[in-house]
Amino acid sequence: MLASKIRPATISDIPSIVEIRLGAVTEEDISEFGVPEDNLYSSITKLKEIWNFGNRLKDGFEVFVSEEQGKVIGFIVFTMKRDDNIDNIVVAKDEQGKGVGRALVEFVEELAKSRGFSVLKTDTTENAEGVPWRAYGFWRKMGYEDKGVRLSTEYGFKVIPLTKNLE
């Protein structure tokens, strides 16, 4: 990875965020792991509707982007208001495996610590056969713990809550 910079997203980053999300999620992700095909981050119109000010969405979520040579190559969505503080992270397909995701998560972990968090939470999914989505390995490498809990959904896949102690 070249020297990328992480910064608060702006409304002008929405097309890049949507392009990254659409390019990184495969048909298998959608059908096998419950990754929503039509989620908030895959629609310029939907995302613009809930963008509030600065890098904040109307529900208090904050969006940060990783930028390299003026191009957005990944994004992360952080919130202080829910059980999964890291709501979404996506790295452009051709930038995956280069440390972009790690840098985004480490950035949010430091931000969370500066705001008084001692634990950070996120989640991923597993399919009906119990196979976790590829993000699971990433989160485990980042030090997030799987306590063995699986939450059922109406879509046939299960949510895997993950936590990391920041102290």
TASUL-V31752 format. One record per residue. N is the residue number from 1. RES is the residue in three letters. D_FIRST is the distance of its C-alpha to the first C-alpha in whole Angstrom. Layout:
BEGIN
<<N RES D_FIRST> <N RES D_FIRST>>
END
This chain:
BEGIN
<<1 MET 0> <2 LEU 4> <3 ALA 7> <4 SER 7> <5 LYS 11> <6 ILE 13> <7 ARG 17> <8 PRO 20> <9 ALA 20> <10 THR 23> <11 ILE 25> <12 SER 24> <13 ASP 21> <14 ILE 23> <15 PRO 22> <16 SER 19> <17 ILE 19> <18 VAL 22> <19 GLU 20> <20 ILE 17> <21 ARG 20> <22 LEU 22> <23 GLY 19> <24 ALA 18> <25 VAL 21> <26 THR 23> <27 GLU 27> <28 GLU 27> <29 ASP 25> <30 ILE 28> <31 SER 31> <32 GLU 30> <33 PHE 28> <34 GLY 30> <35 VAL 27> <36 PRO 29> <37 GLU 28> <38 ASP 30> <39 ASN 28> <40 LEU 28> <41 TYR 24> <42 SER 25> <43 SER 28> <44 ILE 27> <45 THR 31> <46 LYS 31> <47 LEU 28> <48 LYS 30> <49 GLU 33> <50 ILE 32> <51 TRP 29> <52 ASN 31> <53 PHE 30> <54 GLY 27> <55 ASN 24> <56 ARG 27> <57 LEU 29> <58 LYS 32> <59 ASP 32> <60 GLY 30> <61 PHE 27> <62 GLU 24> <63 VAL 21> <64 PHE 18> <65 VAL 15> <66 SER 11> <67 GLU 11> <68 GLU 9> <69 GLN 11> <70 GLY 14> <71 LYS 13> <72 VAL 13> <73 ILE 11> <74 GLY 12> <75 PHE 15> <76 ILE 17> <77 VAL 21> <78 PHE 23> <79 THR 27> <80 MET 29> <81 LYS 32> <82 ARG 31> <83 ASP 31> <84 ASP 28> <85 ASN 26> <86 ILE 23> <87 ASP 24> <88 ASN 21> <89 ILE 17> <90 VAL 16> <91 VAL 12> <92 ALA 12> <93 LYS 13> <94 ASP 11> <95 GLU 8> <96 GLN 10> <97 GLY 9> <98 LYS 5> <99 GLY 6> <100 VAL 7> <101 GLY 11> <102 ARG 11> <103 ALA 10> <104 LEU 13> <105 VAL 15> <106 GLU 15> <107 PHE 16> <108 VAL 19> <109 GLU 20> <110 GLU 20> <111 LEU 22> <112 ALA 24> <113 LYS 25> <114 SER 26> <115 ARG 28> <116 GLY 30> <117 PHE 29> <118 SER 29> <119 VAL 28> <120 LEU 26> <121 LYS 26> <122 THR 25> <123 ASP 26> <124 THR 25> <125 THR 28> <126 GLU 29> <127 ASN 31> <128 ALA 35> <129 GLU 35> <130 GLY 33> <131 VAL 30> <132 PRO 27> <133 TRP 24> <134 ARG 21> <135 ALA 19> <136 TYR 22> <137 GLY 20> <138 PHE 17> <139 TRP 19> <140 ARG 21> <141 LYS 18> <142 MET 18> <143 GLY 21> <144 TYR 23> <145 GLU 27> <146 ASP 29> <147 LYS 32> <148 GLY 34> <149 VAL 35> <150 ARG 34> <151 LEU 35> <152 SER 37> <153 THR 37> <154 GLU 39> <155 TYR 36> <156 GLY 37> <157 PHE 34> <158 LYS 33> <159 VAL 31> <160 ILE 29> <161 PRO 29> <162 LEU 27> <163 THR 27> <164 LYS 25> <165 ASN 27> <166 LEU 25> <167 GLU 28>>
END
